[in-house]
Amino acid sequence: MTSFRNVRDAVNFVLWAKREELQFFRLVIVDRLSSTGLTEVPFEAIERVDSNYVYLKDGTVIPNHRVVGVKKGDSYIWKRGQGEE
């Protein structure tokens, strides 16, 4: 698992350094309406990220505190609580 300081760093790494492979990455978020409590958002749907939110291309805004991880395939490359400031 790669060490990133926060959600923004992990998302920006994928958006910029792995932009040719976006289809393999997913953002894992807390979703109270989901039966599992989590939802995976494809990185191809992400427009940008800042210190507080992840912005999707469809206009959806996800607060960073709802992001629990970033996955490539079935493996986490970043998970909340590991390497955060």
FENZI-V457736 format. One line per field, one symbol per residue. phi: phi as a letter, one per 30 degrees, with the letter a starting at -180 (. if undefined). psi: psi as a letter, one per 40 degrees, with the letter a starting at -180 (. if undefined). A space follows every 50 residues. Layout:
phi->???
psi->???
//
This chain:
phi->.dcbdaeeddddeddcdcedbedccbccbdbddddcibbccddddddabb dcbcccddjdccdedddcabcciccdcabejcidc
psi->hihidadddddddddddfdeedeeiihhihhdeideeiihhideehdiia edihhideehhhhdeeheihihbehhehhhehei.
//
